[in-house]
């Protein structure tokens, strides 16, 4: 999760213009991780021989897409009520729509948690406030 790229970078102009809102029906799950936690987790994985196999690099609190929209709107101090139909998301974002924006993923960081990894940004609002430079 960074404004420099990926889904957040594509969504920011829409939300900043007060045209943002839930994508599709807003009910699907969205896993996410702050760029800081992703970097720290990657370093821990590379430096710890006890960690092997697949590791889910996600924060411990996935959210429904409608909640993601509400939280992003709150962080940006913009309304987030205009839903975007799934077909419009696919037209605007192409393949990224199916893979990152409309796919329901409720993933847990089980391996990281088993290794007592401490997330700097376990909640979405905290992570967005940090990466967007918008403290409470």
C-alpha positions in Angstrom: 0.0 0.0 0.0 1.7 3.1 -1.3 0.6 6.2 -3.2 3.6 5.7 -5.5 2.0 2.7 -7.3 -0.5 -0.1 -7.4 -4.2 0.1 -6.7 -3.9 3.0 -4.1 -2.1 5.2 -6.6 -4.9 4.6 -9.2 -7.7 5.2 -6.6 -6.3 8.4 -5.1 -7.2 10.8 -7.9 -10.8 9.5 -7.9 -11.2 9.8 -4.1 -9.4 13.2 -4.0 -11.9 14.5 -6.6 -14.8 13.4 -4.2 -15.9 10.8 -6.8 -14.7 7.8 -4.9 -16.8 5.1 -3.3 -17.1 1.3 -3.0 -16.0 -0.7 -6.0 -18.5 -3.2 -7.3 -20.9 -4.3 -4.6 -18.3 -3.4 -1.9 -18.8 -6.7 -0.1 -15.6 -8.5 -1.2 -12.7 -8.7 1.2 -9.5 -6.8 0.5 -6.2 -7.8 2.0 -3.6 -5.1 2.2 -0.2 -4.2 3.8 1.6 -0.9 4.3 4.8 -0.5 2.3 6.8 -0.1 5.5 5.5 -3.4 6.9 6.0 -5.1 3.6 9.7 -4.0 3.6 10.2 -5.0 7.2 8.5 -8.4 6.8 10.6 -9.1 3.6 13.8 -8.3 5.5 12.8 -10.5 8.4 11.9 -13.4 6.0 15.2 -13.1 4.2 17.2 -13.0 7.5 15.4 -15.9 9.3 16.3 -19.4 8.2 13.4 -20.7 10.3 10.9 -19.2 7.8 10.3 -21.3 4.7 7.6 -21.9 2.3 4.9 -19.4 1.3 4.4 -16.3 3.4 1.4 -14.1 3.1 2.6 -10.5 3.1 -0.6 -8.9 4.3 -1.7 -6.9 7.4 -3.6 -8.8 10.1 -6.9 -6.9 9.5 -8.4 -7.4 6.0 -11.4 -5.2 5.3 -14.5 -5.3 3.1 -14.1 -3.0 0.1 -16.9 -0.7 1.2 -15.0 -0.2 4.5 -11.8 0.4 2.5 -13.6 3.2 0.6 -15.1 4.7 3.7 -11.7 4.7 5.5 -9.9 6.2 2.5 -12.5 8.9 2.2 -12.2 9.7 5.9 -8.4 9.9 5.7 -8.7 12.2 2.7 -11.6 14.2 4.2 -13.7 13.4 1.2 -17.1 11.7 0.7 -16.8 8.1 -0.4 -20.4 7.2 -1.3 -20.6 6.9 -5.1 -20.4 3.2 -5.9 -18.5 2.2 -9.1 -20.1 -0.7 -10.9 -17.8 -3.6 -11.6 -17.9 -3.2 -15.4 -16.7 0.4 -15.0 -13.8 -0.7 -12.8 -12.9 -3.3 -15.4 -13.0 -0.7 -18.2 -10.9 1.8 -16.2 -8.4 -0.5 -14.7 -8.2 -3.5 -17.1 -6.6 -6.6 -15.7 -5.7 -4.9 -12.5 -9.5 -4.7 -11.8 -9.9 -8.5 -11.6 -6.6 -9.2 -9.9 -6.4 -6.4 -7.3 -9.5 -4.4 -7.1 -12.5 -6.8 -7.5 -11.0 -10.0 -6.3 -12.1 -11.1 -2.8 -9.1 -12.0 -0.7 -9.3 -12.5 3.1 -5.8 -13.6 3.8 -4.1 -13.8 7.1 -0.3 -13.4 7.8 -0.1 -16.7 9.8 3.6 -17.3 9.2 4.5 -13.7 10.2 2.3 -13.9 13.3 3.9 -17.2 14.3 7.3 -15.5 14.1 6.0 -12.7 16.3 6.3 -10.1 13.6 5.2 -6.8 15.0 3.2 -4.7 12.4 3.8 -1.0 12.5 0.4 -0.5 10.8 -2.0 -3.3 11.6 -5.1 -1.1 10.9 -6.0 0.3 7.5 -6.7 3.8 8.7 -3.3 4.0 10.5 -1.5 2.7 7.4 -3.3 5.1 5.0 -2.7 8.1 7.4 1.0 7.1 7.4 1.6 6.6 3.7 -0.5 9.6 2.8 1.0 11.9 5.4 -2.4 12.6 7.0 -2.0 12.3 10.8 -5.2 12.4 12.9 
